[in-house]
Amino acid sequence: MEFKGKQDKILITCALHVPDILAAEVRSMGKEVHGTRKNGVETEGTLEDCMRLNLCLRTAWRVQYRLGSFRCSSINQLYEGMKSAAAWEEIIDRQGYFSVSSFAAHPAAKNSMYVNQLCKDAIADYFKDKYGSRPDAGKEKNRTVVFVYWNDNRATVYLDTSGEPLDRRGYRQETTSAPLQETLAAACLLSTGWQGDTLLVNPMCGSGTLAVEAALMATGRVPGLLRDNFGFMHISGFDPAEYSTLRKSLQGQVRKPAARIIATDRHHPAIGAAQRNAHRAGVDELIDFKTCPFEETPVPDGPGLVIMNPPYGERLGEEEMLKPVYAGIGDFLKNSCGGKTGAVLAPHGMLAKAIRLSPKRKIPLLNGKIDCRLMVYEMYSGSRRKE
Ligand SMILES: C[S@@+](CC[C@H](N)C(=O)[O-])C[C@H]1O[C@@H](n2cnc3c(N)ncnc32)[C@H](O)[C@@H]1O
């Protein structure tokens, strides 16, 4: 398939509430946004554009390039439609390996496993009919990945050019309690408006996701440079030399950070894990780590962002017990972080309120299944408590 060839629709998926942040990222890459959905952003481009989007986007899950769309109101139509949706040998190597994922909201779809299997069979039968042999197929997402949406009597077929979802950057091999997804950490940072050129302080850093994502942003390192495998590398026509040139040019944009990053946690093993994760991301030397309670986090003078993801207390009664901790966070921001922006990712409700400061913004975000708010505060000297 020609990578520089046909422009088609590109759907970039992301978490709920993140499309506007993702749309801003897409626009900042010089691409037009044609629309946003609940879980994604629509744009247009070539497979070569998909390559760049995969490497550069910080909040995206998957970059999907549209192959085609057909009317589909039954399982039979799905099978036939899939078989003729593309000249599959121009996409999947005959000796290669592919997998199919789907989102099916059609009454005829029993479940998505059944839909995946049927679409896999259709593509395999296309090869068997034409060549007498077929590529391997299975669940692995580390080679060619096809994605099918089936709803409203229409099936749309995409190439998932990401393969493994993009939140899997590869650096976070060690986690502590309740780690943030890498793409959510990036969404938090971007939505505060932090530009990467002022101080960043991350008390309660856990396995270090916010601090590492901040270091990547501060140095202009795109997250895709940390990965060595994407779905687009397994589409026939992929040019390794072209890809290597793109990577080199993105690597050439890496700069020295303009300001410090400080990450602390009271749990010493968490700091060890965060340091090793940062090392794998190539940013450990840019972060000052310290084991201490959040109140003792060093906060240098000057502008910057103090960002925290405190524990939520998942079991009954724990939330109540955490209220003083959130009140303490409010005190810390008020007494130690004057002149800075404060941001706390908290579950919506009692705990967010327990901070008892007036937020400038409350940004809805989903942390796993937990409905959260990123509470953003402008801390000036003498910030007043909300009584
Ligand atoms: C939800 S986790 C943070 C997860 C982190 N964002 C990540 O991606 O791994 C909360 C962290 O707060 C730390 N913590 C809890 N109470 C603390 C306190 N009083 N002072 C400092 N750290 C604390 C815990 O050790 C834990 O690592």
The ligand as a Tripos MOL2 file, in Angstrom:
@<TRIPOS>MOLECULE
LIG
   27    29     1     0     0
SMALL
NO_CHARGES

@<TRIPOS>ATOM
      1 C1         -2.6720    7.3280   43.5580 C.3       1 LIG1
      2 S1         -1.0300    7.1040   43.9760 S.3       1 LIG1
      3 C2         -0.1970    8.0800   42.7720 C.3       1 LIG1
      4 C3         -0.0290    7.3200   41.4990 C.3       1 LIG1
      5 C4          0.8300    8.0310   40.4700 C.3       1 LIG1
      6 N1          0.1350    9.1450   39.8590 N.3       1 LIG1
      7 C5          1.3030    7.0360   39.4040 C.2       1 LIG1
      8 O1          1.0130    7.2380   38.2220 O.co2     1 LIG1
      9 O2          1.9120    6.0350   39.7920 O.co2     1 LIG1
     10 C6         -0.8800    8.0520   45.4160 C.3       1 LIG1
     11 C7          0.5040    8.1120   46.0180 C.3       1 LIG1
     12 O3          0.4600    8.9890   47.1310 O.3       1 LIG1
     13 C8          1.3880    8.5370   48.1050 C.3       1 LIG1
     14 N2          0.9990    9.1370   49.3890 N.ar      1 LIG1
     15 C9         -0.1070    8.8840   50.1250 C.ar      1 LIG1
     16 N3         -0.1250    9.6600   51.2150 N.ar      1 LIG1
     17 C10         0.9750   10.4360   51.1760 C.ar      1 LIG1
     18 C11         1.5100   11.4670   52.0010 C.ar      1 LIG1
     19 N4          0.8830   11.8470   53.1100 N.pl3     1 LIG1
     20 N5          2.6630   12.0630   51.6390 N.ar      1 LIG1
     21 C12         3.3050   11.6760   50.5100 C.ar      1 LIG1
     22 N6          2.8700   10.7060   49.6920 N.ar      1 LIG1
     23 C13         1.7100   10.0890   49.9950 C.ar      1 LIG1
     24 C14         1.2950    7.0280   48.0380 C.3       1 LIG1
     25 O4          2.4940    6.4510   48.5200 O.3       1 LIG1
     26 C15         1.0390    6.7890   46.5400 C.3       1 LIG1
     27 O5          2.2570    6.5000   45.8880 O.3       1 LIG1
@<TRIPOS>BOND
     1     1     2 1
     2     2     3 1
     3     2    10 1
     4     3     4 1
     5     4     5 1
     6     5     6 1
     7     5     7 1
     8     7     8 2
     9     7     9 1
    10    10    11 1
    11    11    12 1
    12    11    26 1
    13    12    13 1
    14    13    14 1
    15    13    24 1
    16    14    15 ar
    17    14    23 ar
    18    15    16 ar
    19    16    17 ar
    20    17    18 ar
    21    17    23 ar
    22    18    19 1
    23    18    20 ar
    24    20    21 ar
    25    21    22 ar
    26    22    23 ar
    27    24    25 1
    28    24    26 1
    29    26    27 1
@<TRIPOS>SUBSTRUCTURE
     1 LIG1         1 GROUP 0 **** ****
